[in-house]
């Protein structure tokens, strides 16, 4: 056990402690203040538990604002409500290509199909619970293990080829942190079946 962190059950060793220097960047697109506050609290708790730098780079509540924001910002993960003040969040991802997973939040169980389109990897039903958040977070970490590496021809389903090298470098750093976070969540939730 290196640095006090045990290996994951799939045999992947956690990365060295010095790789914790880079912040993980998260964007929250949510128009309901209580849900946004709860997401921020859950993210902060994960950050403290793992001594991991997690930066919330934006809190947005409108489709148009998110479209503008994503032109210049590249988060590692997006939490997004499906129904926003000025339309459906899926419109954001039709206009802006994102190269990160999205975990959707919704008050309506029937929205799950919309949530899993494009880069959607999971959805959280409101009111949000810590247990369900942790399961979605673990899924995010496992998803991140399978992102394309720099030597692959395909840059990923929505990644522009000219951004591949820069994004892969970013994903390598995030991947290292996610492995460490996976250990704690795996211990808390038990091994997924």
N, C-alpha and C positions, 0 to 999 in steps of 0.2 A: 504494500500500500504506500504509494508515493504521495507526499504532502498531506497525509491523513485522509486521503480520498480513496475509497475502494473502487476496483474496476467494475464497469457495468457488466451485467450478466451476459451480454452478447459478445464479450471479449474485448470491447473497445476500451482502451485505457484512457482515463481522463488526462487532459493536457496539463502541462506544467503551470505552476502557480503564477509565474511571471506573465502569462498571457491574459491575466485578469485586468490589464491596464486599459483596454478599450471599452468604452461605453457601448451597451446595447441600446439601440434607439427604437423607441416605440411611439407610434402615433395613435391617438384616440380620436375617433370620429363618432361622437355621441351627442344627441341633442337633449337628453334627459339628465339633468344635474345629479340626481341621486345615483343613477347608474354610473355616470362618469366618476363621481367621488368614490364609489365602491371599487371600480376598476383600478383607480389610482392607489387606493389602499392595498388591494391585493398585490399589485405590482411592487409597491414599496415593501410589503412584507416579504415577498420573494427575494427582493434585492437585499434586505437586511439579513434574512436567513442564510443566504449564500454569500454574503459579503461581496456582492456583484454590483458593479456600476450599471444601473439601468436608468436611462434618461428618457423622460417623456418629452418628445421634441415638439409636440403640438396637441392641442385640445380644440377640436373643430366641431361645429354643429350644422354645417350646411354643405350641400353637394358642391356648389360653385366655389366655396372657400377651400374645400379639400382638393378640387381640381387644380386651383392656383397653387396651393401649398406643395402638392406633389410634383410640380414642375421643377422645383429647386431642392427638394428634400427627398432623401432615400432612407426610409425607416427599415429596420430589420423585421419588424412585425407591426401589423395594423390591427387594432380592435375597432370594429365599425358597427354601429347600429344599421339596420337595413332601411328603416323608414326615418328620414331626416326631415327637418323643417321645410326644405324646398324640393323634396323629391326622394327617389330611391337611391341608396348608396351604390347600387350596381352601375348606375350611370357614371359614377366617378371612374370606375375601372374600364368602362367602354371608351372613355376619353383619354385616360392616363394609363400607360403601361406601368405596372409595378412589378418589381422583382423580389417580392417578399410574400410570405403567407399572410392571410387575413383570417382573423377569428371574428365572426359576426355576433352581435348581440341583438336579441329581438324579444318582443313581448308576445309574439304570435308563433305558435308551434308550427303552423303550416308554412312558415317562411324557410324551413330547413333546406329545401331544394335550391332556392335562390342563394342561400348562404354557402353552398358547396360548389357553386359555379366559379370558373376562373381560378383564382388563387385561394379561394376559401377552403380552409382545412377543418373547420369546426364552427359550431355556433353555441352560444350561451343563451339560455332562456331566462328572461327576467321574471321575477327578481333574481339577481345573480347570487350564486352561492360560492363559497370558497372551495368546496369540494369539487364542484363542476369546473371552476376556474382552473384548479390544479390539473384536472384531467385534460383540459384543452391545452394548457401550458406544456404538459408532457407530450402531447401529440405534436405541438409545435416543435419541440426539441427533436423528436424522432423524425419529423419531416425534414428538419434542417440537416440531418445526417445524410440525406440523399440528394442534396443540391449538387448541380454539376461542378466538376472540378475544372481547373484551367486547361487541362489537356484534352477535354472533350470538345468535339466539333459543335455540338448543339448547345447554345447558350441558355436553354430553358424555354419554357413555353411562351413567356412574355418578355424576355430580356432582349433588348437591342444588342446586336452583335458587337457594336463599338463600345459598349459599356461592360462587356463580359469580364475582362481582366480586372478592372477596378472592383466590380461587384464580387468576383470570386475571392479576391483578397479580403474584402469585408466579411464575406460568409465564412472564410476560414477562421477568422478571429472570433466571430460569433459562435461558430460551431464548437470551438474550444470551450467557451464559457457554458454553452448548453449542455455539454457532456457532464460538467460538474453539477449543474442544476438538476440534471436528470437523476443523479445519484440520490439526492435528498428527496425528490418527489417519489422516486421508486421505493425508497424506504418508507415514506409516509403512506403511500397508497398501496403498497405491495406490488409485486411484479404483475404486469398486465397479462391476462390469459389469452 
